[in-house]
Amino acid sequence: MTYAQMRNYASSLNVTVFSDPLPGSLKGLYDEEIQTIIIDRRLTYRQKRCTLVHELFHWSYGDDACETIGQSRAETRTRRHTALTLIDTIEYQAAEAMYDADPYQIANELDVTLQVIDDYRAILDEQRRLVTFRHDWGDDVLVSA
């Protein structure tokens, strides 16, 4: 789905989305109080697309602004959902094989940001650790990494 298609979809929801310059390195934000998502208009369409998906997850969960970007549970959950939404497993595997696991080339092929690739890889690493742990300790043990 393109950024424009996503904006059209978002217009059918109970959230306002608009673009405006944001301060510093902030790419987007969601304000729960006024049900509004702001996307930095200086971003590329790829960045806008990934940021809009990210902020829509904050909206869907009713998150307030994250206390510390990248460290809150809400932010971690949102980044995971964003990666899992934007990356198809089969397409990722094909891109990883095609580009010898180069994250920049994979991001370009899948039309996502490098951050989304990094988040997706973190999910894969977590799943591998879980499978390894379950293999070492038996199938009846279920814990997350």
C-alpha angles and dihedrals in degrees: 000000000000125000091253091052090049091051089052090050092048090053088066091058130078092260133091117227125191141151126241135147110277126203124262118336094335109133099182144344141198123215110201094191094062097024092236135143119199120195120195104250092212092069124103117254089255091054091045091051094051093043093050092052089048094050092044088059090053087051093048091054095041092238120179117220110300112258095220116010111241096011107069123090091238091055093047092048091048094050090050093049091046093053093045091048097047099040124067111208096224093047090048092051091049093048092046091053093042095051099035091248093300104159095207093053092044091051090050093048093049094041094237135117125265088248090061090050091049091049092048091050090051088055091050091049091051091050091049091051090050092050091047091049092048090048093050095045103031135264095277092069115086120180134139124237 
